[in-house]
Amino acid sequence: MVRHALVAMVATGLLIGFASVHAEWSPMHRWNRAFGDASLVLIALSMGLGPLTRFLRVAVPLLPFRREMGIYGCLLVLVHASIILVGWVQWDLMRLLGFEWHPELLAYVMYQHGFGLANAIGIAALVLAALLAATSSDFAMRRLGVSGWKFLQMGVLPMWWLTVVHVAYFLFMHFLSFHRATPEPNPLQYWFVGLVVLVLGLRAAAYVKIIRAKAPSELPGEEASRASI
C-alpha cells in the first residue's frame, strides 16, 4: 500500500506538471496529452529502473516499485484513451482509425492515414499494457506459474516500442498536413527523444555488461581458459 501511495503521488505530480505545460491548449487536448505524457514517464521509469541497478546498487531498493509504476501507467493511459474516444472522435470508431463520413458518397473515406495507423498502434500498446497490469500481482504469478508469468511480462518490450512509435507520430508528424496551418512545435518533443534515448542506452549498456560478465564463464573447458586470457 505504501508503494501504491507513493507512485500515485508521483503520477499526480506528473499529471499536474504536464497539464501546466499545455495550459494554453483546449481542455480536451490539454488533459489528453497530460495523461498520456504522465503514463509515458511512468512506463519509462519502469523500463529503465532494472538496467539502472546494474550500475547503481543504491537503486536496488526501488526495484519493487516497477510493478506499481506499470499499473499506474496503464491506468493513466486508459484515461488518455477515454478522453480521445469521447472528446476527439466522439465515440466514432471509424474516425479513430482515420476515416471521415463523406455526405455525398454516403460512406466513410480515408482522411488521415497516419492518424488511423498511429491510433491502431496505440490500441495495440494499450491491450498489452492492460494485460501486463492485470497480471502484475503475486496472485497472478501463482496462478500462471513463474515461467508462464515471465512469458507474459516479456510483452513489456513490444508495448514500450509501440508506445514510442505512437507518441512520436503525434509529437512530430500529425500536424504537418499541407492543407492546414502548422501549430507551434510541442515543447516536449526533444524531452521525449532524450527519454527514449536514455531508456535505450541504459538497457543496451546493462545488456553489454551482463554479456561481458557471463560469456567467458559459459564457455566449456579449454575454450574458457583461452577466453580469460
C-alpha positions in Angstrom: 0.0 0.0 0.0 2.9 2.3 0.7 4.3 1.7 -2.8 0.9 2.4 -4.3 0.5 5.6 -2.4 4.0 6.9 -3.3 3.6 6.0 -7.0 0.1 7.6 -7.1 1.6 10.8 -5.7 4.3 10.8 -8.4 1.6 10.1 -11.0 -0.5 13.0 -9.7 2.5 15.3 -9.8 3.4 14.4 -13.3 -0.2 14.9 -14.4 -0.4 18.4 -12.9 3.0 19.3 -14.3 2.2 18.2 -17.9 -1.2 19.9 -17.7 0.6 23.2 -16.8 2.9 22.8 -19.8 -0.1 22.5 -22.1 -2.1 25.2 -20.3 -2.9 27.2 -23.4 -4.4 24.2 -25.2 -8.1 23.3 -25.3 -9.2 21.3 -22.2 -9.6 18.1 -24.2 -6.2 18.2 -25.8 -4.6 19.5 -22.6 -5.8 16.6 -20.5 -5.5 14.0 -23.2 -1.8 14.8 -23.6 -1.2 15.3 -19.8 -2.5 11.8 -19.0 -0.6 10.3 -22.0 2.7 12.0 -21.1 2.5 11.1 -17.4 1.8 7.5 -18.4 4.8 7.5 -20.8 7.1 8.7 -18.0 6.0 6.1 -15.5 6.4 3.3 -18.1 9.9 4.7 -19.0 10.9 4.7 -15.3 9.7 1.1 -15.1 11.7 0.1 -18.2 14.9 1.9 -17.0 15.0 1.0 -13.3 16.1 -2.6 -13.8 19.1 -1.7 -16.0 20.0 1.2 -13.7 20.5 -1.2 -10.8 23.3 -2.8 -12.8 25.3 0.4 -12.3 23.9 1.9 -9.2 23.4 -0.6 -6.4 21.7 2.1 -4.3 18.8 1.9 -6.8 18.1 -1.8 -5.9 15.5 -1.0 -3.2 13.5 0.8 -5.8 13.0 -2.3 -8.0 9.7 -3.4 -6.3 8.2 -0.1 -7.5 8.3 -1.2 -11.1 5.0 -3.1 -10.6 3.1 -0.1 -9.3 4.7 2.1 -12.0 3.4 -0.2 -14.6 -0.1 -0.4 -13.1 -0.5 3.4 -12.7 1.0 3.9 -16.2 -1.8 1.6 -17.5 -4.5 3.4 -15.6 -3.3 6.8 -16.9 -3.2 5.6 -20.5 -6.8 4.2 -20.1 -7.9 7.7 -19.1 -5.9 9.1 -22.0 -7.6 6.7 -24.5 -11.1 7.5 -23.0 -10.6 11.3 -23.4 -9.7 10.7 -27.1 -12.7 8.4 -27.6 -15.2 10.8 -26.0 -13.7 14.2 -26.8 -11.8 13.8 -30.1 -13.5 11.2 -32.2 -16.8 11.4 -30.2 -17.4 7.6 -30.0 -16.9 7.2 -33.8 -14.5 4.2 -34.1 -14.1 4.9 -37.8 -12.8 8.4 -37.1 -10.4 6.8 -34.6 -8.9 4.8 -37.5 -8.6 7.9 -39.7 -11.9 7.7 -41.6 -14.4 10.5 -42.0 -18.1 10.4 -43.2 -18.5 11.7 -46.8 -22.0 13.2 -47.1 -22.0 12.9 -50.9 -20.7 9.4 -51.2 -22.7 8.3 -48.1 -19.7 6.3 -47.0 -16.6 6.6 -44.8 -13.4 7.6 -46.7 -9.9 7.5 -45.5 -9.0 11.1 -44.5 -6.0 10.8 -42.2 -3.8 7.8 -42.9 -1.2 8.5 -40.2 -3.8 9.3 -37.6 -5.5 5.9 -38.1 -2.2 3.9 -38.1 -0.9 5.7 -35.0 -4.1 5.0 -33.1 -4.1 1.4 -34.2 -0.5 1.1 -32.8 -1.7 2.9 -29.7 -4.5 0.4 -29.2 -2.1 -2.5 -29.6 0.1 -0.9 -26.9 -2.9 -0.4 -24.7 -4.0 -4.0 -24.9 -0.5 -5.2 -23.9 -0.4 -2.6 -21.1 -3.8 -3.8 -19.7 -2.6 -7.4 -19.9 0.6 -6.7 -18.1 -1.2 -4.6 -15.4 -3.8 -7.3 -14.9 -1.1 -9.9 -14.2 1.1 -7.7 -12.1 0.3 -9.4 -8.8 1.5 -12.2 -6.6 -1.8 -13.9 -7.2 -1.3 -13.9 -11.0 2.2 -15.2 -10.6 1.0 -18.1 -8.5 -1.9 -18.9 -10.9 0.3 -18.7 -14.1 3.4 -20.2 -12.7 6.8 -18.4 -12.8 7.6 -19.4 -16.4 4.1 -18.5 -17.7 4.1 -15.2 -15.8 7.6 -14.3 -17.2 6.4 -15.1 -20.7 3.6 -12.6 -20.4 5.7 -10.0 -18.8 8.1 -10.1 -21.8 5.3 -8.2 -23.6 6.7 -5.1 -21.9 9.3 -4.6 -24.6 6.9 -4.6 -27.6 4.4 -2.5 -25.5 7.2 0.1 -24.9 8.2 0.4 -28.6 4.6 0.5 -29.8 4.1 3.4 -27.3 7.2 5.2 -28.5 6.0 5.0 -32.2 2.5 6.2 -31.2 3.8 9.2 -29.2 6.4 10.1 -31.9 3.8 10.4 -34.5 1.7 12.9 -32.5 4.7 14.8 -31.4 6.5 15.1 -34.8 4.1 14.3 -37.7 0.4 14.6 -37.1 0.2 18.4 -37.5 2.3 18.6 -40.7 -0.6 18.4 -43.1 -0.2 20.8 -46.1 -3.9 21.8 -46.1 -3.9 23.4 -42.6 -1.8 25.7 -40.5 1.1 24.0 -38.7 0.9 24.9 -34.9 3.9 25.7 -32.7 6.0 22.6 -32.0 5.2 20.7 -28.9 7.7 21.9 -26.2 8.2 18.3 -25.0 9.5 17.0 -28.4 13.1 16.8 -27.5 12.5 15.8 -23.9 10.7 12.8 -25.4 13.7 12.0 -27.6 16.0 12.3 -24.6 13.8 10.0 -22.5 13.7 7.3 -25.2 17.5 7.5 -25.8 18.1 7.3 -22.1 16.0 4.1 -21.7 17.6 2.6 -24.8 21.1 3.5 -23.6 20.5 2.1 -20.1 19.1 -1.2 -21.4 21.8 -1.6 -24.0 24.6 -0.8 -21.5 23.2 -3.3 -19.0 22.9 -6.0 -21.7 26.6 -5.5 -22.7 27.6 -5.6 -19.1 25.7 -8.9 -18.5 27.2 -10.5 -21.6 30.7 -9.5 -20.8 30.3 -10.9 -17.2 28.8 -14.2 -18.2 30.3 -15.1 -21.6 33.7 -16.3 -20.5 32.4 -18.5 -17.7 29.8 -20.1 -20.0 32.5 -21.4 -22.5 33.4 -25.1 -21.8 36.8 -26.3 -20.7 39.8 -25.2 -22.7 37.8 -22.5 -24.6 37.0 -20.8 -21.3 40.7 -20.7 -20.3 41.7 -19.2 -23.6 38.9 -16.6 -23.3 40.0 -15.5 -19.9 43.5 -14.8 -21.3 
